[in-house]
Amino acid sequence: MNESKRESSILQGQILGGLEVMQRVQDHVDGFCEDELEKMGRTTVSAVIISDGLSRFYTAIETIFVRISRFFENALEGERWHADLLDRMALSIPEIRPPVISQKTHTDLRELMKFRHFSRYYAELEYDWDRLEFLLRKYDAVKVSVRDEIVEFQKLLSSL
């Protein structure tokens, strides 16, 4: 097996592993929202659980994106690297790779990325439930499309 095929196979495995993590987090968030949220109500504890789940969901996706970026572009620098990484995943890079995600998925993920950044540095335990419900709608809108788009990209790697 030549070196580029080997590296491509490693990336495919990393993507599949990342998708498994993403699915476990998604199952946790969905299960909580379906089974526990109504019982608990809009409490601080339920807000923390949702916030943590949404942050972990985005982190799982971002980890996949970092691996893809390292394989193809290998240059993430500066304070805005998280936003730059997300932006790159929606770009077609001629003669290198097609976009990993659509512009619609990019827009929805941007909200989750901003929230993840905010929640890491937010020390208070009072949550804006209107904002959390907005983020849950974004999460619901993107959880299937991002998975499908990453899987499609991973399949494309198989054909290279």
C-alpha positions in Angstrom: 0.0 0.0 0.0 1.5 3.4 -1.0 1.9 6.1 1.6 -0.9 8.4 0.4 -3.4 5.5 0.3 -2.3 4.5 3.8 -2.8 8.1 5.1 -6.2 8.3 3.4 -7.2 5.1 5.1 -6.1 6.4 8.4 -8.2 9.6 7.9 -11.2 7.5 6.9 -10.8 5.5 10.2 -10.5 8.7 12.2 -13.6 10.1 10.5 -15.6 6.9 11.3 -14.4 7.0 14.9 -15.4 10.7 15.2 -18.8 9.9 13.8 -19.3 7.2 16.4 -18.5 9.7 19.2 -20.8 12.3 17.6 -23.6 9.6 17.5 -23.1 8.8 21.2 -23.3 12.4 22.2 -26.3 12.9 19.9 -28.1 9.9 21.5 -27.4 11.4 25.0 -28.8 14.9 24.0 -31.8 13.4 22.2 -32.5 11.0 25.0 -32.3 13.7 27.6 -34.6 16.0 25.7 -37.1 13.3 24.9 -37.2 11.6 28.3 -35.9 13.9 31.1 -36.4 17.5 30.1 -40.1 17.6 30.6 -39.9 15.9 34.0 -37.1 18.2 35.2 -38.4 21.3 33.6 -36.3 24.4 32.9 -33.9 24.0 35.8 -30.3 25.0 36.1 -29.4 21.3 36.1 -31.3 20.6 32.9 -29.7 23.7 31.3 -26.2 22.5 32.3 -26.9 19.1 30.8 -28.2 20.5 27.5 -25.3 23.0 27.3 -22.8 20.4 27.9 -24.3 18.1 25.4 -24.4 20.7 22.7 -20.8 21.7 23.4 -19.7 18.1 23.2 -21.7 17.5 20.0 -19.9 20.4 18.3 -16.5 19.3 19.7 -17.0 15.9 18.2 -17.7 17.5 14.8 -14.8 19.9 15.2 -12.4 17.0 15.9 -13.4 15.4 12.6 -12.8 18.7 10.9 -9.4 19.2 12.4 -8.3 15.8 11.2 -9.6 16.6 7.7 -7.8 19.9 7.7 -4.5 18.4 8.8 -4.7 15.8 6.0 -5.5 18.3 3.3 -4.4 21.8 4.3 -2.4 21.5 7.5 -2.4 25.1 8.5 -4.6 26.3 11.3 -3.2 29.3 13.2 -4.2 32.3 15.2 -6.9 33.1 17.7 -9.8 32.5 15.2 -8.7 29.0 14.2 -12.0 27.5 15.3 -14.0 29.8 13.0 -11.4 29.5 10.2 -11.6 25.7 10.4 -15.4 25.7 10.2 -15.3 28.2 7.2 -12.8 25.9 5.4 -15.0 22.9 5.7 -17.6 24.6 3.5 -15.0 25.6 0.9 -14.2 23.7 -2.2 -10.4 23.8 -2.6 -9.6 23.3 -6.2 -7.3 20.3 -7.0 -7.3 19.4 -3.3 -10.8 18.5 -2.0 -14.5 19.3 -2.4 -16.4 21.0 0.5 -17.0 18.7 3.5 -20.3 20.5 4.4 -22.9 22.6 2.7 -23.3 26.3 3.3 -26.6 25.6 5.2 -24.9 23.2 7.5 -22.0 25.7 8.0 -24.5 28.4 9.0 -26.2 26.1 11.6 -22.9 24.8 13.0 -21.6 28.4 13.4 -24.3 28.9 16.1 -23.2 25.8 17.9 -19.5 26.8 17.6 -20.2 30.3 19.1 -22.2 28.8 21.9 -19.5 26.2 22.7 -16.9 29.0 22.9 -19.2 31.0 25.1 -20.2 28.1 27.4 -16.5 27.3 28.0 -15.9 30.7 29.5 -19.3 31.3 31.1 -19.0 30.9 34.8 -22.6 31.8 35.9 -25.3 29.2 36.3 -28.2 31.2 35.0 -29.1 30.2 31.5 -31.2 32.0 28.9 -33.8 29.3 28.0 -34.9 31.2 24.9 -31.3 30.9 23.6 -31.0 27.2 24.6 -34.3 26.5 22.7 -32.9 28.3 19.7 -29.7 26.3 19.9 -31.7 23.0 20.2 -33.6 24.0 17.0 -30.2 24.6 15.3 -28.9 21.3 16.6 -32.1 19.5 15.4 -31.7 21.1 12.0 -28.0 20.1 11.6 -27.6 16.8 13.3 -28.7 14.7 10.3 -27.2 16.9 7.6 -23.8 17.1 9.1 -23.6 13.4 9.6 -24.8 12.7 6.0 -22.3 15.2 4.6 -19.3 13.9 6.6 -20.2 10.3 5.6 -20.5 11.4 1.9 -17.0 13.0 2.2 -15.6 9.9 3.9 -17.0 7.8 1.0 -15.3 10.2 -1.5 -12.0 9.5 0.3 -12.5 5.8 -0.4 -12.7 6.4 -4.1 -9.4 8.5 -4.2 
